[in-house]
Amino acid sequence: MSSVKNTIGIAGAGIAGLSAGILLQQAGHAVHIFESGLVSGGRIQSRWMHGYLVEAGPEFIHGNARETIRLLKKYKIPFVPANGKMYSAFEGRILETNDRSETWDQLLDQMKNLEKDLPFGEFLLKYFPGTAHEELRESATGFAEGFDLADTRTASTQALAVEWQSEDSGQFRIPGGYDTLVRFMEDEFISAGGKIWFQHMVESVNWTSKDIRLEVNKHPPYTVDKLIVTLPVPMLNHSATNLPRLLFNPFPEEQLNTFAQIGYGTVVKLVMIWKSAFWKTPIPDAQFIFSEGFIPTWWTQYPLDLPLLTGWLGGPAAENVSEKPDEFFLDRGLETLSDVFSIPVSELKNELVDFRVFSWKKETWSRGAYSFPTVQSHQARIFSLKSWDRRIYFAGEAFYEGLHPGTVEAALVSGIDRARQLLAEM
Ligand SMILES: Cc1cc2nc3c(=O)[nH]c(=O)nc-3n(C[C@H](O)[C@H](O)[C@H](O)COP(=O)(O)OP(=O)(O)OC[C@H]3O[C@@H](n4cnc5c(N)ncnc54)[C@H](O)[C@@H]3O)c2cc1C
């Protein structure tokens, strides 16, 4: 490793950009983070509504997300277990549900033992065919779409198997907001001498054997020695849309399909604030409530005693309606809850204080929520983990190989790994 001080650019001040930035700045380099938005944190967005904390983006920390938990402890950020029970609503009844049924274990075993990877939809039809398995196919598809935001026509069965098996270790949330973590990381980066340039959207990366020139909107170009790109995959995918994205000049021919092969899904989150937590009468200890309605997944703030319910519509179902107005989701949410709790919509409306819809497809800087593994994405990731000429690197939740794809943990770890790789390649 050389002791020369380099100027290192990082595109994006999300968790991956900050984690890479801290490490590189503390290693003695001059790090400049270019962020298109007004604040750091990217998809982490904690807001306040009527005195309640509302998370537009991530909310949960998996128990075995080691790097996230290490940082929460280091910064002394309180986090609490989200350890309520799961319930399912079915034909007017709400019953406690168990995620570890015998058929689910059979499904996981079959997924685990699959020798050649298959898209998950094909896998289900091949190994669990016919009407006898219809219910299992439906619930497995619902889980892959809702939780992983996966399109089952392309999602990797082997990757889902690895991830689903690691889902046993409980989860936590941060009562003061996920963005507390962002504020501590930002402080650590700036205290070490790092710079964050807000409202600096990197438009293109022009690189030669001598330097890397970043064209940044409405600002003069910046020249850096090395660059870590931490943007969400849709901003890199050159084969998909006509929306603005980061241009590379030159773009290595052999990398053209890499970004397109990583899956990426979206979510609509509906947060509802109520006069009182009416669900506590039938189910006082509920964490998750699953329904057959339009918005299939709901959660409470248990163990915190707050009159908040969050509805979650993920994957292709969210993709299809992501442009609808907020009132559309409010109406669907009220109808779903009316069926679940057998309370008329008019009564629910009287109980509702306020609501907020977060449709992530509409977010300019992320255009969706998070990545999912496709049959090709393992290869694509391996490819994208190699630097371009030991000078341009890719990090972010989508550029991570491990047990927690699509999470804050994935973003943190990928930022650290790419920063270490950059230092090793000096
Ligand atoms: C609704 C939702 C729920 C989620 N739930 C959870 C959860 O419960 N638990 C969990 O662990 N994870 C969850 N996640 C995933 C988690 O939020 C992400 O994996 C993680 O925050 C991604 O971090 P990142 O640094 O890779 O990307 P980002 O946070 O997207 O950071 C990239 C940054 O780049 C900026 N940018 C974009 N284009 C440009 C450009 N051209 N120039 C400069 N800057 C640019 C963006 O503004 C952004 O700040 C959720 C995500 C969403 C959306």
PDBQT file of the ligand as one rigid body, heavy atoms in Angstrom, charges set to zero:
ROOT
HETATM    1  C1  LIG A 501     -39.050   1.594   1.552  1.00  0.00    +0.000 C 
HETATM    2  C2  LIG A 501     -37.739   0.956   1.904  1.00  0.00    +0.000 A 
HETATM    3  C3  LIG A 501     -37.671   0.113   3.000  1.00  0.00    +0.000 A 
HETATM    4  C4  LIG A 501     -36.466  -0.475   3.351  1.00  0.00    +0.000 A 
HETATM    5  N1  LIG A 501     -36.430  -1.262   4.468  1.00  0.00    +0.000 NA
HETATM    6  C5  LIG A 501     -35.244  -1.688   4.927  1.00  0.00    +0.000 A 
HETATM    7  C6  LIG A 501     -35.147  -2.268   6.221  1.00  0.00    +0.000 A 
HETATM    8  O1  LIG A 501     -36.146  -2.389   6.956  1.00  0.00    +0.000 OA
HETATM    9  N2  LIG A 501     -33.917  -2.688   6.647  1.00  0.00    +0.000 N 
HETATM   10  C7  LIG A 501     -32.794  -2.526   5.881  1.00  0.00    +0.000 A 
HETATM   11  O2  LIG A 501     -31.693  -2.883   6.331  1.00  0.00    +0.000 OA
HETATM   12  N3  LIG A 501     -32.858  -1.954   4.640  1.00  0.00    +0.000 NA
HETATM   13  C8  LIG A 501     -34.045  -1.527   4.163  1.00  0.00    +0.000 A 
HETATM   14  N4  LIG A 501     -34.112  -0.866   2.968  1.00  0.00    +0.000 N 
HETATM   15  C9  LIG A 501     -32.926  -0.818   2.086  1.00  0.00    +0.000 C 
HETATM   16  C10 LIG A 501     -31.909   0.256   2.496  1.00  0.00    +0.000 C 
HETATM   17  O3  LIG A 501     -32.549   1.466   2.722  1.00  0.00    +0.000 OA
HETATM   18  C11 LIG A 501     -30.883   0.428   1.376  1.00  0.00    +0.000 C 
HETATM   19  O4  LIG A 501     -30.341  -0.846   1.035  1.00  0.00    +0.000 OA
HETATM   20  C12 LIG A 501     -29.716   1.333   1.749  1.00  0.00    +0.000 C 
HETATM   21  O5  LIG A 501     -30.154   2.482   2.439  1.00  0.00    +0.000 OA
HETATM   22  C13 LIG A 501     -28.987   1.723   0.453  1.00  0.00    +0.000 C 
HETATM   23  O6  LIG A 501     -27.867   2.515   0.744  1.00  0.00    +0.000 OA
HETATM   24  P1  LIG A 501     -26.861   2.913  -0.453  1.00  0.00    +0.000 P 
HETATM   25  O7  LIG A 501     -25.813   3.767   0.135  1.00  0.00    +0.000 OA
HETATM   26  O8  LIG A 501     -26.451   1.691  -1.188  1.00  0.00    +0.000 OA
HETATM   27  O9  LIG A 501     -27.756   3.743  -1.498  1.00  0.00    +0.000 OA
HETATM   28  P2  LIG A 501     -28.539   5.111  -1.320  1.00  0.00    +0.000 P 
HETATM   29  O10 LIG A 501     -29.036   5.259   0.049  1.00  0.00    +0.000 OA
HETATM   30  O11 LIG A 501     -29.554   5.137  -2.408  1.00  0.00    +0.000 OA
HETATM   31  O12 LIG A 501     -27.439   6.223  -1.594  1.00  0.00    +0.000 OA
HETATM   32  C14 LIG A 501     -27.088   6.638  -2.893  1.00  0.00    +0.000 C 
HETATM   33  C15 LIG A 501     -26.978   8.152  -2.894  1.00  0.00    +0.000 C 
HETATM   34  O13 LIG A 501     -26.610   8.572  -4.219  1.00  0.00    +0.000 OA
HETATM   35  C16 LIG A 501     -27.292   9.786  -4.515  1.00  0.00    +0.000 C 
HETATM   36  N5  LIG A 501     -27.285   9.940  -5.972  1.00  0.00    +0.000 N 
HETATM   37  C17 LIG A 501     -28.072   9.327  -6.881  1.00  0.00    +0.000 A 
HETATM   38  N6  LIG A 501     -27.700   9.708  -8.127  1.00  0.00    +0.000 NA
HETATM   39  C18 LIG A 501     -26.654  10.555  -7.988  1.00  0.00    +0.000 A 
HETATM   40  C19 LIG A 501     -25.796  11.251  -8.912  1.00  0.00    +0.000 A 
HETATM   41  N7  LIG A 501     -25.945  11.123 -10.221  1.00  0.00    +0.000 N 
HETATM   42  N8  LIG A 501     -24.814  12.031  -8.396  1.00  0.00    +0.000 NA
HETATM   43  C20 LIG A 501     -24.610  12.156  -7.048  1.00  0.00    +0.000 A 
HETATM   44  N9  LIG A 501     -25.396  11.515  -6.139  1.00  0.00    +0.000 NA
HETATM   45  C21 LIG A 501     -26.387  10.718  -6.608  1.00  0.00    +0.000 A 
HETATM   46  C22 LIG A 501     -28.653   9.596  -3.890  1.00  0.00    +0.000 C 
HETATM   47  O14 LIG A 501     -29.278  10.839  -3.646  1.00  0.00    +0.000 OA
HETATM   48  C23 LIG A 501     -28.293   8.867  -2.580  1.00  0.00    +0.000 C 
HETATM   49  O15 LIG A 501     -28.072   9.787  -1.524  1.00  0.00    +0.000 OA
HETATM   50  C24 LIG A 501     -35.302  -0.239   2.581  1.00  0.00    +0.000 A 
HETATM   51  C25 LIG A 501     -35.358   0.613   1.485  1.00  0.00    +0.000 A 
HETATM   52  C26 LIG A 501     -36.561   1.217   1.151  1.00  0.00    +0.000 A 
HETATM   53  C27 LIG A 501     -36.601   2.168  -0.009  1.00  0.00    +0.000 C 
ENDROOT
TORSDOF 0
